[in-house]
Amino acid sequence: MSAANDKEIGFIGLGRMGTPMAGRLIDAGYGLTVCDIDEKAVAALVARGAKKAASPKALAASVGTIFLSLPMPDVVVTVGLGAEGIAHGAKARIVVDLSTTGPRAEETLARGLKEKGIEVIDCPVSGGVAGASKGTLALMASGRRDCYDEVNPALACLGKLIYVGDKPGMAQTMKLINNMISVTALAITSETMVLGAKAGLDADTMIEVINAGSGRNSASVDKIPKFVLPRTFDFGFALGLSAKDIKLCLDECDAQGVPMIVGSAVRQLLTAAKAQFGAEADLTSMIKVVEGWAGVEVTGKAAGKKAG
């Protein structure tokens, strides 16, 4: 019986993204076995009906399909191929990697697991914590088509799926492209909002004009009005993770021989923000670096309501 039919799934990685995704699978009726170093996160899902596995190896000995949602490429490779990794579990058949690892790490994972008869579906996600909670993520997937078709019903619980190719690593490249565009939009929108504030323009009015015109983008529609203008800076994605994604994209540019001049400048701004506020600070706090340089703050009416 396939994992898609018996609805038993393993889930490794219960962070900001993994926990709500795992929760959606439970709500959809999937039997989940979970594994994470965060005992509180594990306990919260066990309380909702999940089973606990002591290690990736133990989890892979009990279920055929395993989802990963992990923060860094080296963690993904260790969880997959390390001494206590998935590769050493007898029941594992398909690993769905929801992490953003970059194509090189994904190819390493896929090669190593293939030697053990385990297929990898490379399936990074986009949409943040809100999308993970609501089931509105964009999921880009690559890997063997029949394996993708098998896990498709479970992935559909998480959002909209787009199949991008038959080799693990292809979806990772697509995700890095998406992330670079998204962070670039935030960087340039942040800089120009600071310019407007310095020139005396109202922040809410600027956003209204930008979103009515050709400058409209994901930052002007979502990140700036919801998390910057109210001064909450709680979009839910860390500067350190974004810096990792941008580095992976630029590394792939070097590997492919493709110049990325604008992306390199975005990395510089991220590096400055990370140095000033720390890796755990929210991505939207990037604007505060430019505000500091300009000696002005971009504040909307919502900030006054929040303070009152």
TAGI-V649750 format. One record per backbone hydrogen bond with DSSP energy under -1.0 kcal/mol. CO is the residue of the C=O (numbers start at 1). NH is the residue of the N-H. If there is no record, write none. Layout:
CO,NH ; CO,NH
//
This chain:
2,6 ; 3,7 ; 7,31 ; 9,33 ; 10,67 ; 11,35 ; 12,69 ; 15,19 ; 17,21 ; 18,22 ; 19,23 ; 20,24 ; 21,25 ; 22,26 ; 23,27 ; 24,28 ; 25,30 ; 26,29 ; 31,9 ; 32,51 ; 33,11 ; 34,53 ; 35,13 ; 37,39 ; 38,42 ; 39,43 ; 40,44 ; 41,45 ; 42,46 ; 43,47 ; 45,50 ; 46,49 ; 51,34 ; 55,59 ; 56,60 ; 59,62 ; 59,63 ; 60,91 ; 60,92 ; 64,93 ; 64,94 ; 65,10 ; 66,96 ; 67,12 ; 68,98 ; 72,76 ; 73,77 ; 74,78 ; 75,79 ; 76,80 ; 77,81 ; 78,82 ; 79,86 ; 80,87 ; 82,85 ; 84,57 ; 85,88 ; 86,89 ; 93,119 ; 94,66 ; 95,121 ; 96,68 ; 97,123 ; 102,106 ; 103,107 ; 104,108 ; 105,109 ; 106,110 ; 107,111 ; 108,112 ; 109,113 ; 110,114 ; 111,115 ; 113,116 ; 113,118 ; 114,117 ; 119,95 ; 121,97 ; 122,142 ; 124,140 ; 126,138 ; 127,131 ; 128,132 ; 129,133 ; 130,134 ; 131,135 ; 131,136 ; 137,160 ; 138,126 ; 139,162 ; 141,164 ; 142,122 ; 144,148 ; 145,149 ; 146,150 ; 147,151 ; 148,152 ; 151,155 ; 152,156 ; 154,157 ; 155,158 ; 158,137 ; 160,139 ; 162,141 ; 165,143 ; 167,170 ; 169,173 ; 170,174 ; 171,175 ; 172,176 ; 173,177 ; 174,178 ; 175,179 ; 176,180 ; 177,181 ; 178,182 ; 179,183 ; 180,184 ; 181,185 ; 182,186 ; 183,187 ; 184,188 ; 185,189 ; 186,190 ; 187,191 ; 188,192 ; 189,193 ; 190,194 ; 191,195 ; 192,196 ; 193,197 ; 194,198 ; 195,199 ; 196,201 ; 197,200 ; 202,206 ; 203,207 ; 204,208 ; 205,209 ; 206,210 ; 207,211 ; 210,213 ; 213,216 ; 217,221 ; 218,222 ; 218,223 ; 219,224 ; 222,226 ; 223,227 ; 224,228 ; 224,229 ; 227,233 ; 228,231 ; 229,300 ; 237,283 ; 238,242 ; 239,243 ; 240,244 ; 241,245 ; 242,246 ; 243,247 ; 244,248 ; 245,249 ; 246,250 ; 247,251 ; 248,252 ; 249,253 ; 250,254 ; 251,255 ; 252,256 ; 253,257 ; 253,258 ; 260,264 ; 261,265 ; 262,266 ; 263,267 ; 264,268 ; 265,269 ; 266,270 ; 267,271 ; 268,272 ; 269,273 ; 270,274 ; 271,275 ; 272,276 ; 273,277 ; 274,278 ; 278,281 ; 279,240 ; 281,239 ; 282,285 ; 283,286 ; 284,287 ; 285,288 ; 286,289 ; 287,291 ; 288,292 ; 289,293 ; 290,294 ; 291,295 ; 291,296 ; 300,303 ; 301,305 ; 302,306 ; 303,307 ; 304,308
//
